[in-house]
Amino acid sequence: MLIFVFKVYLKSITTNKLVKIAIVAALYALLTINLAPISYGFIQFRLSEVMVLLAFIDPLYIPALVLGCIMANIFSPLGMIDVFVGSFATLLSVYMINKSKNLFLASLWPCIMNGIFVAAELYLLNIAPFWASILYVALGEFGVVSIIGVPLFKTLLSNNKINSILKI
């Protein structure tokens, strides 16, 4: 499924677009990995998640963000299951963000998707109770994506020069 998504979004790719995708993927992964104590586990405050709102601007950021999440989750203390579950939650989130018409409502998708999927993962690994996991993961996502990300992206989107740079 992931290969299909990449093929669809990368069909007519230029070098400029490929470079932007690579930079976003690398930034997401590096930010997550370098802030590992708050990026993984029961209580998450993954600052790199602000970047998922790039999918609101252009669908070509979707593979970049999913790839960045895959790379970051390779280093997760939860193991390979986090690569699959967490990255799938990110795929669903960024896809729905891209389909959203309102930035704030778009910011709620990571809260919902990561809240459900990561909570299920933490519960199945006997790390935390399911409902507590949903609460903590969703609150972390809300704090990063909705409270920090939405005002940041509204500012970025209001600047025509930055907006044109962000459009792939």
Secondary structure, DSSP 8 states (H G I E B T S, - for coil): -HHHHHHHHTTT--HHHHHHHHHHHHHHHHHHHHTHHHHSSSS---GGGGGGGHHHH-TTHHHHHHHHHHHHHTT-TT-HHHHHHHHHHHHHHHHHHHH-SSHHHHHHHHHHHHHHHHHHHHHHTTSS-HHHHHHHHHHHHIIIIIIIIHHHHHHHHH-HHHHHHH--
